[in-house]
Amino acid sequence: MGLCPPTLLSGLNNSELHSVQADLVAVLVAVTDGQPRILTTGSGRALPAGPFTSNHSSLQASLRAWVEKQTHHPLGFVEQLYTFADRERSQQLGMHVISISYLALTQELDETGAAQPGWQDWYRYFPWEDWRDGMPAVIAERIAPALTDWSENASDSVARSARWQRAAVTFGLDEYEWNEELVLQRYELLFEACVVPEAWGEGDGESSASAAASLLPGAAMSNDHRRILATGMARLRAKIKYRPVVFELMPEEFSLLQLQQTVEALAGRGLHKQNFRRLIEQQSLVEETGQVTAVGAGRPAKLYRFRRNVMLERAIAGNKLPLARSH
C-alpha cells in the first residue's frame, strides 16, 4: 500500500498556527451485561469533549462535575491519561488543539435502570481486541495479510524484516504471544499501514475512495479520538492487574461470576475460573453479603460486596491482583 495522504495539517504552516485551544476529552467506561461500554457523542464518532474552563479548582474537579451532570452517576476511579499536543492536531482555521484526556469509571444505567444515550461497545471500534473466544477472525483474515503487504513494501530487506517483527510482536503472530495491553501500539501500527480510515483523513476524495476496500472493520472516530480511546483501554487493562479498580464498575452486590465476566470484558481475555476465584479469596477483596441470586437453571449464586477498606490495606502491603489467563 502506498503512503497515506496528508491529513490535518494540509495547507497550514507554522505562521498560521496562531492560537491554541485546550480541550478536555473523557474516556468514560462502564460494563453492562458483561460488555465494556464507552460514552460517545456525535452518533458514536467522538468521545465527550469540551473546552477547558476555569470554573473549578482543578481539571479533575471540572471533569467530575461535568460527567456527574451528564450521567447522573458519581465517578469512581479517575486518572489523567495523556496530553495530546502534536502539531498535526490543528484545525482548518489555524487553531492548534491541545487535548487533556482522562479515564473515568462510571455506570451506564440511570437511576431508573434505563440506558442513557450515547453508550457504545468499545469492541465496535477495536474488534481485533476481543479475545474472549480466542483469536478474532479479523486478525488472520484481514490484519495479518495487510501487515504482510505493508512489510513487503518496505524499501529494503532490513526494513522489511523490522516491519514484520514489529507486526508479529504487536499482534501476537508467529511465535509471539498476544499482549492485551498493547492496544495503542496496535492501532498506531494499523494507522501507519494505512488500513484504518483515520489515516486517510476526513475527506471523501479519490484517495480515500480507492483505499476503502483495504480498510479494516472497526468504526472510525473523529480527529484522533480512537487513538485516545486506545490509550484509555490500554491503561485500564494494565490497571486491573494491580489495583482493584474493577470494583468501581460493579453494583453494590454481585456474584463472583459477574465479577469475572467484568474483568474478562475489560481485558478481552478469558479467565481460568478456579484460579480467578482463588486470587480473589487470597487477597480478601470481597466478603459475602449473606444473600444469593438465581443464575440460570443452576443453584443460586452467593452475593458479595467489595471490601472498601482493602484499598488502604493493599497500598500498605503492596499486594497485586494479576490477570489470570485461561489455558
N, C-alpha and C positions, 0 to 999 in steps of 0.2 A: 504494500500500500504506500502511496506517496505521502508527502508531508501534509499535515493538516493546514488548512488556510488560516491566515491571521484572523484573530478574533477581536477581543475587546478593545485593543489599543489602535485599531486601524484608523489612520488619519490624524492621530494625535502625536504631539511631540512634547518635550519637557516644558516648553514655554506655555503650552496650552493647559497643563495640569495646574491651574492657578488656585484651586480651592480644595479643601479636604472636608469630608463628611464622615462622622463616626456613627456607626450603627451597632445596635445590639442584635445578635442573632441567637435564637434559642433552639437547642435540640431537646425537646420535651418528650420524655419516654414514659410509656405505660405498658403494662402487659394485661391483655384482656382475653379471656378464654384460651390461654396458652399461646397467644400470638404477641410478638413485640410490636408496639404501635408508636407512631410519632405524630405530633400535631403539626399540621401543614396549613398553608394558606394558598390562595390563587389556584383553586381546583387541584391541589396536590402538587403544584410545581414549585413551591417555595416553603422555606421554614419561616416561622413567625419572626419578624424583624421590624425594627423601627429606629429612628434617630435617637441618639442618646440625649437625655435632658438632665438638668441639674436639680430636679425636684426632690431627689433623695440623697441620703448621706453617702451612698456608695453605689457602684454598678450592680452589685448583687442585690442590694435592697430594692433598687429600681426594678430589676428583673423579677424578684419575688412578688412585688406588688402588682406588676403588670400581669404575670401569669395567674396569680390567685384571683385577679379580677376577671380574667378571661375564662378560666376553667372552674372557678368556684371551689378549688381544692388547694389546701396548703401544700407547698413544696417540701419534700424531704431533703434528700441529698442534692446539693447544688455545687457545681465546680466550674471554674473558668477553663475553657478548652484551649483556645489559641486566639491570637490576634492576627487576622489575615490583612496584610498591608502590601501585597505585591503591586508593582506598578501596573500590571495588567488589570487590576481591579478598578477600572476607571469607566466612567460613563461618557456618553456621546458629547456632552457639553463641557467636558474637561474636568468634571468633578472627580477627584480621587477619593475612593471609598475605603475606609478602614473599618473592618467588622470585628467586633469583640464577641466571640462566641462562648456560649455557656451550655453545659449539660445539666439537665434537671430531671428529677423523677417525680411523677405525679400520678393521678388517676384519670382514666378516660371518661368514666361514667359520672354524671352529675348526682345531686342529692337524691333524685327520684329514681336513679338507676338507668336513666336514659343516656344513650350515646350522644356525645357532643359532636357537632360537625367538624370536619377537617382532619379527623384521625385516619391514618393510613398504616398498613402493614409495612414495616421497613424493608421486608424482603421484596416488596414491589419494586424497590429501587436497586436492590442488590440480590437478585435471585441466585447468584452463584455463592452466596454466603450461608445458605441454609443447608447444612449437612446433617440434619437430624435423622434423615432417612438414607444416609450415605451420600456419596458424591453426586451433586446435581448433574443432570444430563447435559446442561448447557456447557459445562466445562469441557467434556470430551467432544461434544458435537460442534461447538462453536468457538470456545475460547482457545483451546489448545491449537486447533488449526490456524486461527487468526494470529496467535503469537508465534507459531512456526513460520508463517509468511512474513511477519514483521522481522523475525530474526534473520531469515534468509535475505531480506532486503538490506541488510547492513552492508557497509562499504567494503569490508574485508573479512577474512576468516576469523581473525581475533575478535572483531566486533560482533560477528555472528555468534561465536561461542559465548561471549559475555552476555549478549542479549538473551540467549536461550537459557543460560544458567540462572539469570535473574528471573526469567519467567517461571522456570521449574521450581525454584526456591519459593517464589511468591505464591504460586498456585498449587504447590504440593504435587508436582509432576515428577516423572521418573522415580528416583529413589527418595525423593524428599517428602516429608510429612506435611500435611496441612496445618498451618498455624492460624487459628481463628482470630488472633489479634492483628493480623496484617491487612486489615480492611482498607486502610488508606493507601498503603503501598500497592495493593491490587488495583484499586480504582485509578491511581495515578499512572500505573503501567498501562492500563487499558486506554487511558487518555492519551498517553504518549504514542500508543499504537494506532490511535485514531479510530477506535471501534466503539466509542461512546459518543452520543450526539453532541455533548458539550464541547468536544474537541473541534467541532466544525462550526461553532458559533450559533447565534440565534437566527441567522438568515435562512432564506429558502432559495438560494441561488443554485446554479448548476452544480457547483462543487458539493453542496450539501445533498442535492438530489442524487448525484452519482454515488455518494457514499452510503445511501440508505440501505442498500442490500447487504452491506457488510457490517452494519451496526448490530450490537448485541441486544438481546431483550433486557428490559430493565428501564423503568420510567426515568426520563431526564428531569432535571430541575433547573430553575433559572439561575443565572450567574454561576457562582461556584458553591451553591447550597448543597449539592450532592457531595462535594468534597468535604464540606463542613459536617454533613451527616455521617460520612465515613469516619471522620475524626472522632465524633461522639460515640459511634458504635465501637470503635477500637478501644477508646478509653473505658467504656463501661464493661466490655469483655475482659479487660485487664483488671478492673476494679473488683469484679465479683469474685475473683480468685483470692483476694487477701483482705477485703473489707466486706462486712455483711450488709452492703447497700441494697441487696436484693429485697430485704425485708421492707424497704420503703415502698415497694411495689405491691406488697401483699395486703390482703384485708386483715382486720384485727385477728380473726381466727381462720386457720387454714389447715388443710391436710398436708402430710409430707409429700403426697403425690402432686398436689398443686404447687408446692414449693419446688419440687424437682422439675416440673414442666416449665415453671417460670425461668429457672436457671437455664434449662435447655433452650428455651425460646431466645434468650439473650445471647447465649454462646453459639447457637447454631450447631450444637453437637448433642448427641445422645449421651446420657449418663448411665453408669452402672448402678442399678437401683440399690443393691445392698451396700456397696462402697459409699454411695452418696449419703445414705441414712446413717452409716457408721460415722462418717465425718461430722454430720450434724450433731449426733449424740455425744461424740467425744469432745466437741467444743462447747457443749451445753448452750447452744444458741437458742434453743426453744424449750418450752415447757408445756405440758399437757394442760388443757383447759377443763378436762372432765366431761367434755361434750363430744358427740360423734355426729357424723353426717353420712347419709347413704350415698354410695358411689356405684352407679350401675346396678348390676344384679348381684354383686358380691356383698360381703359382710360390711357393716358400717365402718367408716374410717375415723380414727381418733382425730380430734382437732387440737391444734397447737397455737401458741402465741409466741411472738418474738420476745426474748428477754432484753428489754431496752437497756438495762444496766450492763449488758455484755459489751457494749461499745467501750466503756471505760476499762473493763477487765481485760479485754483483748488488747487495748492500747498499752496497758501495763505489761501484760505477759508476752506480747508480740506474736501471738499465735495467728496462723493464717488459715484461710478456707480455700484450699486448692480446688480447681475444677477437675472432678473425676471423670475420665472418659470411659465410654463403653468399649468393650472388647469386640 
